[in-house]
Amino acid sequence: MDPILNRMDYLQVGVTSQKTMKLLPASRHRATQKVVIGDHDGVVMCFGMKKGEAGAVFKTLPGPKIARLELGGVLNTPQEKIFIAAASEIRAFTKRGKQFLSFETNLTESIKAMHISGSDLFLSASYIYNHYCDCKDQHYYLSGDKINDVICLPVERLSRITPVLACQDRVLRVLQGSDVMYEIEVPGPPTVLALHNGNGGILCIDSFDIVGDGVKDLLVGRDDGMVEVYSFDNANEPVLRFDQMLSESVTSIQGGCVGKDSYDEIVVSTYSGWVTGLTTEPIHKESGPGEELKFNQEMQNKISSLRNELEHLQYKVLQERENYQQSSQSSKAKSAVPSFGINDKFTLNKDDASYSLILEVQTAIDNVLIQSDVPIDLLDVDKNSAVVSFSSCDSESNDNFLLATYRCQANTTRLELKIRSIEGQYGTLQAYVTPRIQPKTCQVRQYHIKPLSLHQRTHFIDHDRPMNTLTLTGQFSFAEVHSWVVFCLPEVPEKPPAGECVTFYFQNTFLDTQLESIYRKGEGVFKSDNISTISILKDVLSKEATKRKINLNISYEINEVSVQHTLKLIHPKLEYQLLLAKKVQLIDALKELQIHEGNMNFLIPEYRCILEEADHLQEEYKKQPAHLERLYGMITDLFIDKFKFKGTNVKTKVPLLLEILDSYDQNALISFFDAA
């Protein structure tokens, strides 16, 4: 039986980071637990629930932003000591709020992740991992890519300390001391590590028996605000048992008991600082007249308390507004622009070869202006309720290819956009975010659209494919050639990797073509089964080297078979889009015939199927604007690039190519490429 969970909002603190909320151990089985949470204001707060009200156990003074919060203590005892990481410092408190540790690590980067195991402390900054025992440095590791999380397998079950790092390059690195013992490749960049059932095993968020069947379930909190509960079937495969959408990203999640004794719940914290419970306690209970009267009285008291709190807040807002106006009108007043934080992500989705731009603000968003100096498509997002309007652009005179404004509905704190770029067209996308605060203020965020923007890192490629090769030689350093690769391709670490030579593999998320990149000081070799990829790299790398006044020797080997190979990769996508466009064009005419005839029995099965699926077909077509034009553009680029490497300009033959595409036949297209 699937769980029935009811939402209860407990309180709100400041903006929170990932994994900054924990439940303290209960004093007895299924007794209420205290919640401890740290926020970006540097405040650590511990509270408990009593008679439906949140009561503070302790609250620290503000300080540096808290990046992580973990519980620790002597092994095999209740883990009730509170450890926080802020900047490069670790502080620790008792469950009553007394500080007993302040440890300055002197790391050059701010701490991003932390794990506590007895007297062992495991920390990671962006690229650096450190292991301390009793605050003394033990081991150190410099990662080739960003470290997103760190954890240690249970020391009481193993003969040695075994830390695990989750790294941005899609690898889990298992360490022994300061060395990598082995690496585990995963399909995407791992963002969070946890121990299955709390005792070692697989990737997860938290394990807790919320279903009540005696077996721990998997609790997942997602970036889009979705909270999910998974159980495991007999084959140990996860089965979704419950999900609920919150309005903002979930930063921490844990199963426990907070609101009332004996009622289990999932406690989550969100980006803007809300602590919310999804509890098994029923909202409507069967009760006698006496209990009902007591319940009504409790509800009246709560409503009265909320009204008083609201009046107090309104009075406080008026006071602060008057103070602000007086200070801003003073002759000695400095410009007081209100500040606000933005939680933003710009990531490539492998499934549909589009970029997700997520913008999240602590307060409600009024509008977001999107501006791009390169051609991009904005795709529909189902969860997006904002109203979008487009402004005309003059791309020739001011490099504006897109100006779009998203006007958000009231109380929208999170906006998700989908963008598709064109490889070879590179520049900057800018988002101007204006929240609903007074006085009006705006922040600008910039995102780079890279020359090979649709490529994604992968662990391996098919070496049997027909490959084209681009070779660069010259007087350039390893750091310089690495910076060029960073400029051209996503998911490459900013810092040059350790060693004299590096190899990266990439896959084009739109076409499934591949790229191999091998470079060292004075030499770079790039191999791809798509001539257009090699052409883009040649043009961009030449331009970057010229900017730095570096002479490059460029050579290339073109494999003619690769052109036909790429056309065959494009074929199923092109055929599907042409058929989809044809079906959508027929829908209106078929609907008129249906109205005229009164039914659709006279239609052939193919046309009846189109009418039955009309809504789905139109929705799919609407979600992929310019998809067909993109495929036409890729085939055109492939045609031009093939002959460009031969020193021939075939742009005059492009109209003839487009005619062949309009009456598409795969063999005719291949013959045209061969004969041109």
MIFI-859901 format. One record per residue (C-alpha): residue number from 0; x, y, z. Coordinates in nm, 3 decimals, decimal comma, m for minus. Layout:
BEGIN
num; u; v; w
NUM; X; Y; Z
...
//
This chain:
BEGIN
num; u; v; w
0; 0,000; 0,000; 0,000
1; 0,139; 0,341; m0,099
2; 0,191; 0,595; 0,183
3; m0,049; 0,887; 0,235
4; 0,154; 1,190; 0,348
5; 0,027; 1,534; 0,443
6; 0,231; 1,853; 0,417
7; 0,317; 2,058; 0,725
8; 0,532; 2,375; 0,697
9; 0,724; 2,420; 1,023
10; 0,930; 2,739; 0,984
11; 1,156; 2,936; 0,748
12; 1,521; 3,027; 0,793
13; 1,759; 3,193; 0,544
14; 1,869; 3,048; 0,208
15; 2,015; 2,697; 0,250
16; 2,279; 2,489; 0,070
17; 2,270; 2,119; m0,006
18; 2,286; 1,886; 0,298
19; 2,254; 2,150; 0,572
20; 1,961; 2,002; 0,770
21; 1,962; 1,701; 1,004
22; 1,732; 1,540; 1,261
23; 1,889; 1,475; 1,601
24; 1,850; 1,118; 1,733
25; 1,525; 1,048; 1,921
26; 1,534; 0,982; 2,296
27; 1,313; 0,673; 2,246
28; 1,155; 0,479; 1,959
29; 0,924; 0,698; 1,742
30; 0,953; 0,997; 1,981
31; 0,966; 1,346; 1,826
32; 1,307; 1,463; 1,711
33; 1,472; 1,803; 1,708
34; 1,565; 1,960; 1,372
35; 1,899; 2,140; 1,325
36; 1,961; 2,355; 1,017
37; 2,227; 2,602; 0,895
38; 2,175; 2,879; 0,641
39; 2,361; 3,131; 0,424
40; 2,341; 3,391; 0,702
41; 2,573; 3,166; 0,904
42; 2,301; 3,092; 1,161
43; 2,265; 2,742; 1,309
44; 1,917; 2,684; 1,450
45; 1,785; 2,385; 1,642
46; 1,410; 2,360; 1,704
47; 1,143; 2,114; 1,810
48; 0,765; 2,099; 1,773
49; 0,533; 2,133; 2,072
50; 0,155; 2,165; 2,043
51; 0,191; 2,244; 1,673
52; 0,435; 2,530; 1,731
53; 0,807; 2,542; 1,648
54; 1,014; 2,624; 1,956
55; 1,385; 2,711; 1,934
56; 1,629; 2,499; 2,138
57; 1,917; 2,728; 2,037
58; 2,011; 2,975; 1,767
59; 2,365; 3,099; 1,694
60; 2,470; 3,447; 1,586
61; 2,517; 3,518; 1,211
62; 2,850; 3,443; 1,045
63; 2,997; 3,309; 0,719
64; 2,767; 3,110; 0,488
65; 2,718; 2,750; 0,605
66; 2,799; 2,508; 0,322
67; 2,743; 2,174; 0,501
68; 2,602; 2,040; 0,829
69; 2,669; 1,688; 0,960
70; 2,613; 1,497; 1,284
71; 2,894; 1,314; 1,459
72; 3,009; 1,163; 1,785
73; 3,192; 0,865; 1,927
74; 3,146; 0,558; 1,706
75; 2,859; 0,322; 1,805
76; 2,693; 0,593; 2,018
77; 2,409; 0,833; 1,922
78; 2,542; 1,083; 1,666
79; 2,421; 1,407; 1,828
80; 2,721; 1,644; 1,798
81; 2,654; 1,912; 1,533
82; 2,938; 1,997; 1,290
83; 2,919; 2,280; 1,037
84; 3,149; 2,388; 0,754
85; 3,167; 2,762; 0,681
86; 3,433; 2,907; 0,448
87; 3,751; 2,718; 0,553
88; 3,647; 2,664; 0,917
89; 3,482; 2,371; 1,097
90; 3,278; 2,443; 1,409
91; 3,097; 2,197; 1,636
92; 2,814; 2,231; 1,890
93; 2,645; 2,011; 2,146
94; 2,274; 1,939; 2,103
95; 2,210; 2,222; 2,354
96; 2,401; 2,473; 2,141
97; 2,729; 2,499; 2,330
98; 3,025; 2,537; 2,092
99; 3,308; 2,294; 2,176
100; 3,522; 2,307; 1,860
101; 3,656; 2,570; 1,622
102; 3,903; 2,431; 1,368
103; 4,058; 2,653; 1,097
104; 4,170; 2,422; 0,815
105; 4,358; 2,700; 0,627
106; 4,234; 2,556; 0,296
107; 4,279; 2,797; 0,004
108; 3,926; 2,714; m0,122
109; 3,597; 2,719; 0,068
110; 3,476; 2,382; 0,196
111; 3,204; 2,234; m0,029
112; 3,148; 1,889; 0,124
113; 3,208; 1,721; 0,462
114; 3,173; 1,379; 0,626
115; 3,225; 1,290; 0,993
116; 3,317; 0,944; 1,124
117; 3,418; 0,932; 1,491
118; 3,736; 1,141; 1,526
119; 3,793; 1,138; 1,147
120; 3,696; 1,443; 0,942
121; 3,675; 1,424; 0,562
122; 3,657; 1,752; 0,370
123; 3,655; 1,857; 0,007
124; 3,680; 2,197; m0,156
125; 3,639; 2,239; m0,534
126; 3,939; 2,023; m0,631
127; 4,106; 1,939; m0,297
128; 4,028; 1,650; m0,059
129; 4,167; 1,641; 0,298
130; 4,141; 1,382; 0,574
131; 4,197; 1,491; 0,935
132; 4,205; 1,281; 1,252
133; 4,160; 1,472; 1,580
134; 4,211; 1,792; 1,372
135; 4,554; 1,673; 1,250
136; 4,622; 1,645; 0,877
137; 4,641; 1,283; 0,761
138; 4,590; 1,258; 0,383
139; 4,550; 1,485; 0,083
140; 4,434; 1,434; m0,277
141; 4,414; 1,680; m0,571
142; 4,132; 1,584; m0,810
143; 4,143; 1,640; m1,184
144; 3,783; 1,766; m1,183
145; 3,548; 1,925; m0,929
146; 3,453; 1,721; m0,621
147; 3,076; 1,738; m0,559
148; 3,054; 1,524; m0,244
149; 3,258; 1,305; m0,008
150; 3,164; 1,012; 0,213
151; 3,344; 0,734; 0,400
152; 3,240; 0,369; 0,409
153; 3,159; 0,255; 0,767
154; 3,489; 0,207; 0,951
155; 3,331; m0,031; 1,203
156; 3,260; m0,276; 0,918
157; 3,588; m0,246; 0,726
158; 3,951; m0,299; 0,818
159; 4,057; 0,041; 0,683
160; 3,929; 0,393; 0,622
161; 3,775; 0,408; 0,272
162; 3,667; 0,756; 0,152
163; 3,466; 0,793; m0,171
164; 3,466; 1,112; m0,382
165; 3,187; 1,203; m0,625
166; 3,357; 1,391; m0,909
167; 3,212; 1,606; m1,187
168; 3,380; 1,398; m1,460
169; 3,126; 1,117; m1,402
170; 3,357; 0,915; m1,177
171; 3,338; 0,791; m0,816
172; 3,694; 0,774; m0,683
173; 3,763; 0,533; m0,398
174; 4,072; 0,636; m0,199
175; 4,321; 0,464; 0,023
176; 4,526; 0,723; 0,209
177; 4,623; 0,987; m0,049
178; 4,597; 0,753; m0,349
179; 4,311; 0,645; m0,577
180; 4,249; 0,274; m0,518
181; 3,999; 0,242; m0,805
182; 3,749; 0,444; m1,008
183; 3,382; 0,370; m1,079
184; 3,233; 0,527; m1,392
185; 2,872; 0,649; m1,366
186; 2,640; 0,775; m1,647
187; 2,622; 1,140; m1,532
188; 2,801; 1,381; m1,296
189; 2,725; 1,251; m0,941
190; 2,590; 1,530; m0,720
191; 2,532; 1,358; m0,384
192; 2,661; 1,052; m0,197
193; 2,485; 0,861; 0,081
194; 2,509; 0,512; 0,231
195; 2,231; 0,267; 0,144
196; 2,045; 0,182; 0,468
197; 2,312; 0,394; 0,635
198; 2,563; 0,107; 0,623
199; 2,741; 0,116; 0,288
200; 2,653; 0,030; m0,076
201; 2,479; 0,228; m0,349
202; 2,416; 0,596; m0,435
203; 2,107; 0,741; m0,263
204; 1,976; 1,035; m0,062
205; 1,831; 0,889; 0,259
206; 1,694; 0,553; 0,371
207; 1,389; 0,535; 0,601
208; 1,087; 0,305; 0,636
209; 0,811; 0,557; 0,558
210; 0,582; 0,289; 0,405
211; 0,584; 0,099; 0,736
212; 0,656; m0,250; 0,601
213; 0,975; m0,303; 0,799
214; 1,203; m0,240; 0,497
215; 1,382; 0,090; 0,447
216; 1,269; 0,299; 0,149
217; 1,473; 0,538; m0,061
218; 1,388; 0,907; m0,006
219; 1,489; 1,141; m0,289
220; 1,480; 1,521; m0,297
221; 1,530; 1,673; m0,641
222; 1,649; 2,002; m0,785
223; 1,307; 2,068; m0,945
224; 1,128; 2,045; m0,607
225; 1,010; 1,684; m0,644
226; 1,013; 1,463; m0,334
227; 0,999; 1,091; m0,415
228; 0,978; 0,766; m0,219
229; 1,104; 0,443; m0,377
230; 1,071; 0,087; m0,249
231; 1,265; m0,207; m0,390
232; 1,093; m0,503; m0,556
233; 1,204; m0,869; m0,543
234; 1,460; m0,802; m0,819
235; 1,599; m0,512; m0,611
236; 1,470; m0,261; m0,869
237; 1,335; 0,074; m0,737
238; 0,957; 0,124; m0,758
239; 0,805; 0,474; m0,712
240; 0,560; 0,467; m0,418
241; 0,500; 0,839; m0,356
242; 0,586; 1,175; m0,506
243; 0,499; 1,535; m0,427
244; 0,608; 1,856; m0,597
245; 0,728; 2,146; m0,384
246; 0,762; 2,492; m0,537
247; 1,143; 2,511; m0,502
248; 1,452; 2,291; m0,500
249; 1,500; 2,048; m0,211
250; 1,840; 2,094; m0,040
251; 1,813; 1,832; 0,239
252; 1,590; 1,533; 0,314
253; 1,563; 1,291; 0,607
254; 1,310; 1,048; 0,746
255; 1,213; 1,073; 1,112
256; 0,950; 1,202; 1,354
257; 0,919; 1,577; 1,423
258; 0,558; 1,695; 1,439
259; 0,402; 1,441; 1,675
260; 0,505; 1,124; 1,860
261; 0,454; 0,794; 1,670
262; 0,388; 0,962; 1,333
263; 0,673; 0,907; 1,089
264; 0,746; 1,173; 0,829
265; 0,982; 1,294; 0,560
266; 1,145; 1,622; 0,663
267; 1,288; 1,842; 0,388
268; 1,454; 2,181; 0,367
269; 1,425; 2,396; 0,055
270; 1,649; 2,655; m0,111
271; 1,468; 2,954; 0,042
272; 1,492; 2,805; 0,392
273; 1,156; 2,638; 0,449
274; 1,156; 2,331; 0,673
275; 0,862; 2,113; 0,572
276; 0,732; 1,777; 0,689
277; 0,539; 1,522; 0,482
278; 0,379; 1,338; 0,770
279; 0,178; 1,018; 0,813
280; m0,037; 1,201; 1,072
281; m0,390; 1,229; 0,925
282; m0,532; 1,579; 0,889
283; m0,891; 1,474; 0,965
284; m0,928; 1,236; 1,258
285; m1,233; 1,050; 1,385
286; m1,301; 1,191; 1,730
287; m1,567; 1,230; 1,995
288; m1,738; 1,561; 2,088
289; m1,484; 1,642; 2,361
290; m1,184; 1,581; 2,138
291; m1,347; 1,780; 1,855
292; m1,397; 2,078; 2,090
293; m1,033; 2,053; 2,199
294; m0,919; 2,036; 1,835
295; m1,129; 2,343; 1,742
296; m0,982; 2,536; 2,037
297; m0,628; 2,443; 1,931
298; m0,705; 2,558; 1,577
299; m0,849; 2,889; 1,701
300; m0,537; 2,948; 1,913
301; m0,315; 2,874; 1,614
302; m0,511; 3,111; 1,387
303; m0,494; 3,383; 1,655
304; m0,118; 3,330; 1,694
305; m0,066; 3,352; 1,316
306; m0,271; 3,674; 1,296
307; m0,063; 3,834; 1,571
308; 0,257; 3,725; 1,397
309; 0,132; 3,867; 1,065
310; 0,039; 4,202; 1,222
311; 0,384; 4,219; 1,386
312; 0,554; 4,148; 1,052
313; 0,344; 4,409; 0,869
314; 0,434; 4,669; 1,133
315; 0,802; 4,573; 1,107
316; 0,793; 4,605; 0,725
317; 0,639; 4,954; 0,751
318; 0,908; 5,058; 1,000
319; 1,191; 4,928; 0,785
320; 1,044; 5,096; 0,475
321; 1,027; 5,431; 0,655
322; 1,385; 5,388; 0,780
323; 1,503; 5,308; 0,430
324; 1,329; 5,611; 0,277
325; 1,473; 5,841; 0,543
326; 1,826; 5,707; 0,502
327; 1,810; 5,716; 0,119
328; 1,691; 6,080; 0,121
329; 1,970; 6,187; 0,355
330; 2,247; 6,399; 0,197
331; 2,510; 6,158; 0,333
332; 2,323; 5,849; 0,215
333; 2,502; 5,595; 0,002
334; 2,319; 5,400; m0,266
335; 2,144; 5,115; m0,083
336; 2,054; 4,856; m0,345
337; 1,889; 4,552; m0,185
338; 2,085; 4,232; m0,242
339; 1,938; 3,891; m0,318
340; 2,085; 3,549; m0,391
341; 2,028; 3,352; m0,711
342; 2,063; 2,974; m0,730
343; 2,127; 2,911; m1,101
344; 2,225; 2,612; m1,314
345; 2,296; 2,583; m1,685
346; 2,322; 2,215; m1,782
347; 2,306; 2,009; m2,101
348; 2,034; 1,740; m2,114
349; 2,140; 1,428; m2,299
350; 1,781; 1,315; m2,366
351; 1,678; 1,599; m2,597
352; 2,012; 1,781; m2,664
353; 1,886; 2,100; m2,497
354; 2,019; 2,320; m2,217
355; 1,819; 2,370; m1,896
356; 1,855; 2,713; m1,742
357; 1,722; 2,709; m1,386
358; 1,691; 3,037; m1,194
359; 1,582; 3,028; m0,831
360; 1,548; 3,328; m0,600
361; 1,471; 3,347; m0,228
362; 1,183; 3,587; m0,294
363; 0,921; 3,593; m0,571
364; 1,043; 3,666; m0,925
365; 0,877; 3,952; m1,113
366; 1,032; 3,900; m1,456
367; 1,335; 3,756; m1,633
368; 1,478; 3,906; m1,952
369; 1,675; 3,664; m2,173
370; 1,922; 3,810; m2,424
371; 2,154; 3,618; m2,657
372; 2,415; 3,730; m2,909
373; 2,397; 3,392; m3,089
374; 2,101; 3,214; m3,254
375; 1,921; 2,986; m3,006
376; 1,573; 2,832; m2,978
377; 1,359; 2,858; m2,665
378; 1,171; 2,531; m2,610
379; 0,846; 2,480; m2,418
380; 0,869; 2,366; m2,054
381; 0,554; 2,207; m1,907
382; 0,630; 2,326; m1,551
383; 0,680; 2,686; m1,666
384; 0,370; 2,902; m1,598
385; 0,536; 3,235; m1,688
386; 0,406; 3,440; m1,982
387; 0,674; 3,492; m2,248
388; 0,691; 3,779; m2,497
389; 0,950; 3,831; m2,771
390; 1,100; 4,159; m2,887
391; 1,225; 4,216; m3,240
392; 1,605; 4,208; m3,278
393; 1,851; 4,361; m3,521
394; 2,122; 4,095; m3,527
395; 2,332; 4,272; m3,791
396; 2,383; 4,603; m3,608
397; 2,390; 4,504; m3,239
398; 2,449; 4,125; m3,225
399; 2,110; 4,062; m3,065
400; 1,963; 3,735; m3,187
401; 1,713; 3,693; m2,905
402; 1,528; 3,919; m2,661
403; 1,256; 3,745; m2,460
404; 1,081; 3,847; m2,138
405; 0,925; 3,599; m1,896
406; 0,665; 3,758; m1,668
407; 0,610; 3,535; m1,367
408; 0,293; 3,472; m1,173
409; 0,274; 3,577; m0,808
410; 0,483; 3,368; m0,567
411; 0,697; 3,212; m0,842
412; 1,046; 3,168; m0,696
413; 1,181; 2,919; m0,951
414; 1,189; 2,947; m1,331
415; 1,309; 2,676; m1,567
416; 1,388; 2,747; m1,934
417; 1,497; 2,512; m2,213
418; 1,734; 2,630; m2,481
419; 1,877; 2,463; m2,791
420; 2,193; 2,602; m2,948
421; 2,357; 2,552; m3,289
422; 2,706; 2,406; m3,294
423; 2,957; 2,641; m3,453
424; 2,763; 2,948; m3,330
425; 2,913; 3,059; m3,001
426; 2,875; 3,357; m2,770
427; 2,694; 3,461; m2,452
428; 2,346; 3,414; m2,312
429; 2,244; 3,668; m2,045
430; 1,961; 3,649; m1,792
431; 1,841; 3,970; m1,622
432; 1,653; 3,863; m1,306
433; 1,419; 4,114; m1,136
434; 1,249; 4,000; m0,811
435; 0,936; 4,147; m0,652
436; 1,117; 4,365; m0,399
437; 1,132; 4,740; m0,341
438; 1,320; 4,937; m0,454
439; 1,342; 4,763; m0,791
440; 1,674; 4,591; m0,851
441; 1,810; 4,347; m1,106
442; 2,096; 4,099; m1,130
443; 2,260; 3,977; m1,452
444; 2,390; 3,624; m1,497
445; 2,598; 3,519; m1,799
446; 2,626; 3,174; m1,958
447; 2,871; 3,078; m2,233
448; 2,737; 2,903; m2,542
449; 3,043; 2,706; m2,656
450; 3,139; 2,624; m3,017
451; 3,069; 2,251; m2,961
452; 2,789; 2,317; m2,713
453; 2,595; 1,994; m2,777
454; 2,888; 1,768; m2,689
455; 2,894; 1,585; m2,356
456; 3,174; 1,399; m2,179
457; 3,163; 1,019; m2,204
458; 3,384; 0,739; m2,072
459; 3,450; 0,561; m2,401
460; 3,395; 0,586; m2,777
461; 3,366; 0,342; m3,066
462; 3,715; 0,330; m3,221
463; 3,585; 0,129; m3,521
464; 3,398; 0,429; m3,664
465; 3,545; 0,612; m3,966
466; 3,732; 0,905; m3,810
467; 3,859; 1,239; m3,942
468; 4,173; 1,376; m3,776
469; 4,285; 1,732; m3,701
470; 4,643; 1,778; m3,575
471; 4,783; 2,101; m3,429
472; 5,148; 2,161; m3,352
473; 5,326; 2,476; m3,240
474; 5,496; 2,666; m2,960
475; 5,209; 2,647; m2,710
476; 5,207; 2,524; m2,350
477; 4,991; 2,248; m2,203
478; 4,791; 2,513; m2,011
479; 4,727; 2,711; m2,334
480; 4,597; 2,417; m2,537
481; 4,385; 2,310; m2,237
482; 4,230; 2,659; m2,220
483; 4,135; 2,628; m2,590
484; 3,960; 2,296; m2,523
485; 3,777; 2,454; m2,225
486; 3,667; 2,737; m2,456
487; 3,533; 2,494; m2,720
488; 3,370; 2,215; m2,518
489; 3,142; 2,176; m2,212
490; 3,225; 1,968; m1,904
491; 3,602; 2,022; m1,920
492; 3,763; 2,121; m1,584
493; 3,894; 2,477; m1,573
494; 4,228; 2,368; m1,427
495; 4,467; 2,164; m1,647
496; 4,471; 1,799; m1,531
497; 4,784; 1,652; m1,371
498; 5,035; 1,488; m1,605
499; 5,193; 1,578; m1,938
500; 4,914; 1,446; m2,165
501; 4,535; 1,421; m2,135
502; 4,261; 1,237; m2,328
503; 3,893; 1,337; m2,325
504; 3,605; 1,161; m2,503
505; 3,284; 1,339; m2,606
506; 2,951; 1,246; m2,765
507; 2,722; 1,479; m2,961
508; 2,387; 1,459; m2,777
509; 2,190; 1,555; m3,091
510; 2,352; 1,331; m3,356
511; 2,538; 1,069; m3,146
512; 2,864; 1,142; m3,330
513; 3,181; 1,134; m3,120
514; 3,503; 1,324; m3,057
515; 3,839; 1,215; m2,917
516; 4,067; 1,489; m2,784
517; 4,433; 1,412; m2,700
518; 4,674; 1,697; m2,625
519; 5,002; 1,783; m2,460
520; 5,252; 2,068; m2,473
521; 5,313; 2,160; m2,839
522; 5,060; 1,912; m2,987
523; 4,685; 1,852; m3,004
524; 4,512; 1,569; m3,192
525; 4,133; 1,571; m3,241
526; 3,942; 1,284; m3,405
527; 3,572; 1,275; m3,496
528; 3,339; 1,078; m3,722
529; 3,170; 1,410; m3,812
530; 3,361; 1,638; m4,054
531; 3,164; 1,941; m3,927
532; 3,302; 1,889; m3,574
533; 3,657; 1,892; m3,712
534; 3,576; 2,201; m3,924
535; 3,443; 2,393; m3,620
536; 3,749; 2,300; m3,412
537; 3,985; 2,404; m3,692
538; 3,822; 2,748; m3,730
539; 3,789; 2,823; m3,357
540; 4,133; 2,698; m3,251
541; 4,298; 2,893; m3,535
542; 4,120; 3,209; m3,421
543; 4,213; 3,155; m3,053
544; 4,580; 3,094; m3,140
545; 4,588; 3,406; m3,362
546; 4,450; 3,615; m3,073
547; 4,748; 3,507; m2,863
548; 4,992; 3,549; m3,154
549; 5,079; 3,179; m3,158
550; 5,171; 3,020; m3,492
551; 4,991; 2,689; m3,548
552; 5,081; 2,415; m3,792
553; 4,750; 2,258; m3,890
554; 4,712; 1,928; m4,073
555; 4,410; 1,708; m4,126
556; 4,312; 1,369; m4,263
557; 3,960; 1,340; m4,401
558; 3,790; 0,999; m4,420
559; 3,534; 1,009; m4,706
560; 3,343; 0,715; m4,556
561; 3,263; 0,928; m4,248
562; 3,028; 1,153; m4,452
563; 2,800; 0,864; m4,547
564; 2,828; 0,735; m4,188
565; 2,706; 1,072; m4,048
566; 2,421; 1,088; m4,302
567; 2,308; 0,743; m4,185
568; 2,309; 0,866; m3,823
569; 2,094; 1,165; m3,926
570; 1,855; 0,952; m4,138
571; 1,618; 0,813; m3,868
572; 1,589; 1,153; m3,700
573; 1,519; 1,331; m4,031
574; 1,269; 1,066; m4,144
575; 1,082; 1,089; m3,814
576; 1,063; 1,470; m3,823
577; 0,947; 1,475; m4,185
578; 0,673; 1,223; m4,106
579; 0,571; 1,418; m3,793
580; 0,549; 1,745; m3,993
581; 0,343; 1,571; m4,262
582; 0,099; 1,428; m4,005
583; 0,057; 1,765; m3,832
584; m0,017; 1,934; m4,168
585; m0,295; 1,681; m4,233
586; m0,472; 1,722; m3,896
587; m0,684; 2,032; m3,980
588; m0,801; 1,889; m4,315
589; m0,889; 1,554; m4,156
590; m1,084; 1,727; m3,876
591; m1,289; 1,918; m4,136
592; m1,367; 1,594; m4,316
593; m1,470; 1,433; m3,986
594; m1,708; 1,721; m3,906
595; m1,852; 1,711; m4,260
596; m1,908; 1,334; m4,264
597; m2,011; 1,303; m3,898
598; m1,766; 1,020; m3,826
599; m1,428; 0,890; m3,941
600; m1,521; 0,534; m4,039
601; m1,464; 0,614; m4,407
602; m1,098; 0,706; m4,347
603; m0,813; 0,462; m4,404
604; m0,652; 0,332; m4,079
605; m0,345; 0,558; m4,119
606; m0,561; 0,875; m4,125
607; m0,783; 0,752; m3,838
608; m0,468; 0,698; m3,632
609; m0,355; 1,057; m3,705
610; m0,688; 1,196; m3,582
611; m0,682; 0,980; m3,269
612; m0,329; 1,098; m3,185
613; m0,383; 1,459; m3,302
614; m0,329; 1,624; m2,961
615; m0,016; 1,420; m2,890
616; 0,129; 1,489; m3,238
617; 0,066; 1,865; m3,213
618; 0,213; 1,876; m2,861
619; 0,528; 1,694; m2,976
620; 0,563; 1,919; m3,281
621; 0,518; 2,228; m3,064
622; 0,789; 2,109; m2,821
623; 1,046; 2,086; m3,100
624; 1,030; 2,408; m3,301
625; 1,281; 2,435; m3,585
626; 1,388; 2,071; m3,529
627; 1,357; 1,995; m3,900
628; 1,539; 2,316; m3,994
629; 1,821; 2,218; m3,756
630; 1,864; 1,883; m3,930
631; 1,858; 2,057; m4,270
632; 2,125; 2,296; m4,139
633; 2,346; 2,010; m4,018
634; 2,324; 1,833; m4,354
635; 2,403; 2,159; m4,533
636; 2,705; 2,222; m4,307
637; 2,823; 1,865; m4,365
638; 2,801; 1,919; m4,742
639; 2,990; 2,251; m4,731
640; 3,254; 2,120; m4,486
641; 3,322; 1,808; m4,694
642; 3,425; 2,016; m4,993
643; 3,586; 2,295; m4,789
644; 3,861; 2,053; m4,685
645; 3,912; 1,981; m5,057
646; 3,944; 2,352; m5,127
647; 3,612; 2,372; m5,317
648; 3,331; 2,621; m5,248
649; 2,994; 2,452; m5,309
650; 2,762; 2,716; m5,159
651; 2,602; 2,771; m5,502
652; 2,480; 2,407; m5,493
653; 2,300; 2,447; m5,158
654; 1,959; 2,535; m5,318
655; 1,975; 2,208; m5,512
656; 2,056; 2,022; m5,189
657; 1,751; 2,177; m5,020
658; 1,530; 2,063; m5,308
659; 1,651; 1,706; m5,256
660; 1,579; 1,734; m4,882
661; 1,223; 1,859; m4,950
662; 1,153; 1,534; m5,137
663; 1,380; 1,333; m4,910
664; 1,520; 1,000; m5,013
665; 1,829; 0,867; m4,833
666; 1,989; 0,710; m5,142
667; 1,929; 1,024; m5,351
668; 2,093; 1,238; m5,082
669; 2,400; 1,011; m5,058
670; 2,430; 1,011; m5,438
671; 2,418; 1,393; m5,443
672; 2,700; 1,411; m5,185
673; 2,910; 1,166; m5,388
674; 2,849; 1,335; m5,725
675; 2,885; 1,705; m5,626
//
